[in-house]
Amino acid sequence: MRLSQFRTHAGERRVAAVLDDGSAVVVPGVASVYALALEAIAAGQNLAAAVSARAGGAEPVDLEAIYRDGRMLTPLDHPDPAHIYVTGTGLTHLGSAEGRDKMHKDLADPAKLTDSMRMFKKGIDGGKPAPGQTGVAPEWFYKGDGSTVVPPGGTLPSPSFALDAGEEPEIVGLYVIGPDGTPHRVGFALGNEFSDHVTERENYLYLAHSKLRASSFGPEILVGPLPAHVSGFSRILRDGGILWQKPFVSGEDNMCHSIANLEHHHFKYGLFRRPGDVHVHYFGTATLSFSDGVKTEAGDVFEIAAPPFGLPLRNAWTPAHGGTPAVRAL
């Protein structure tokens, strides 16, 4: 099952579900996936059961037409965007065979390893612990709150001080914290963890700055387990043509950390278990146009797609207007 959110022509919010038979229907009586998740938590049931309980006589819906009309919403949000944490983990994917070969050659002399490669090796050695055990912590970063999230089809703003505006095709874990502080995974979505790779390359300690950018995920949430192997494509469109395109893979078969390990090291902090909050967590990637020397331009459209997730994620980008206000002493 997949879930999404949209607005009607009258501006009213609705939740849509793509059922196991492939049909897309409006979920009656609920205006948000967040409300549906809280309802399921309170009833002690999963999302599929919560949808089934409401799906009798549901109206069909054309999600592709809604997407074309610009009425698709981010598939999970919160009434107060300040209660959404947008975070992520890096150095989690195995990457290409060529990259792995190079890494293993470098491993022969640990003194030559960068901090990034040391972190990567820690994931290779201990990122998939046995059940009941704790694995090594991954790299972790903060991207912002819910105000930074751009809906599918929307335009990603890049700040005036940015040195780059590059895509990162990723799988995103989506969570709602229950009343007792337990994290509940709503599902997984495609994501574009939009970043500034030139700033990051200038000095690794600028990584935190490079990640404080907008991002987008959706349009649909895959409810249930993430396939062990996810295969899709990431591409950049310019003036109606394909500027760059490359396949990407994800899922635990292609990662050096398990999803459970990444979740553990995020939610082990009490700050991230505040009842009612929403968490949007990017799981990393091994595929970037920046690595192929691509320099994006304002108006370029990023498109990320993989079959288990339904509709592709599309976003253009544009420079944000306005400078930084001066600090005033009180």
Buried (B, 14 or more C-beta within 10 A) or exposed (E): BBBBBBBEEEEEBBBBBBBEEEEBBBBBEBEBBBBBBBBBBEEEEBBBEBBBBBBEEBEEBEBEEBBEEEBBBBBBBBEEBEBBBBBBBBBBBBBBEEBBEEBEEBBEEEEEBEEEBEBBBBBBEBBBBEEEEEBBBBBBBEBBBBEBBBBBBBBBBBBEEBBBBBBBBBBBBBBBBBEEEEBBBBBBBBBBBBBBBBBBBEEEEBBEBBBBBBBBBBBBBBBBEBBEEBBBBBBBBEEEEEBBEBEBBBBBEBBBBBBEBBBBBBBEEEEBBEEBBBBBBBBBBBBBBBBEEBEBEEEBBBBBBBEBBBBBBBBBBEEBEEEEEEEEEE
